[in-house]
Amino acid sequence: MSGSSAGALAAPAGATPARRTGSRRVLPGFNITLGYALLYLSLVVLIPLSALVFKTLTLSWPQFWEAVSSPRVLASYRLTFGASLIAAVVNAFFGLLVAWVLVRYEFPGKKIVDALVDLPFALPTAVAGIALTALLAGNGWIGQYLEPLGIQLAYNPNGVVIALIFIGLPFVVRTVQPVLEDTEKELEEAAMCLGATRWQTFARVIFPAIAPALLTGFAMAFARAVGEYGSVIFIAGNMPMVSEITPLIIIGKLEQYDYAGATAVAVVMLAISFVLLLVINGLQAWQRKRAGA
């Protein structure tokens, strides 16, 4: 009898061959997991969005166009998307700065600062709006000193931007922070040994590594800001044509039982947001391809 045959006979009866043990998976097979994923995606995303579209299709084209292109609605589009874009750009800059400080420096109270970054996640949006209004209104703790100087931060578009910055900052910080922690400091040291300045090291070594994460955080902050409602309505003033956001327009149409008009405005917001996110994802893919090359 050969050695291999004897080893096979000597093996315990309940032993499992190594090749079969290596093929085991923690989760069920691909077909089952894919089915559950598609079912969950359909229930949570696809079915509600399809209902939104089908309700809008009950309108004729002139009715749809009138609902989505009235001067008041167009003004809300400009404020919603413009303020969201400004807030996302500000958050991309300061979120990167906050993440850099939390990763690269040690200072007293660091854990407290790190926990405060998550405060907008845990704080109800209505509470955030009330708190910002209490601070920035004309009789607020900060606004009472700024308003005599001609600086009004509440009940106008400035308040909308501030509220969107507040609720969007954690998305950038928590997206960039782990990538910064994983960056190889040896590459930075090598660049500095080769004569690179701090700015050159950041621009050519660190930033290309964190750029996809920064774009992801920017996209998440922008998407969050576009749909924000609770924290904005308290500080915006909600003046038509001035400080009225699109979600408030949708709520107003729903309260007037104009369900088709509300879904029409929502579909336009959905389409614009989807296109913008596609552009951002395309930039992310280009950045990853460039970094890989």
Protein Blocks (a to p, Z undefined) as FASTA:
>chain_A
ZZklmmmmmpcfkbccfklmmmpcfbdcfklmmmmmmmmmmmmmmmmmmmmmmmmmmpcf
klmmmmmmgfklmmmmmmmmmmmmmmmmmmmmmmmmmmmmmmmpccehklmmmmmmmmmm
mpcfklmmmmmmmmmmmklmklmmmmmnopafehiaklmmmmmmmmmmmmmmmmmmmmmm
mpcfklmmmmmmnopafklmmmmmmmmmmmmmmmmmmmmmmmmmmmpmklmmmmnoopgh
klpcfklmmmmmmmnopaklmmmmmmmmmmmmmmmmmmmmmmmmmmmmmmmZZ
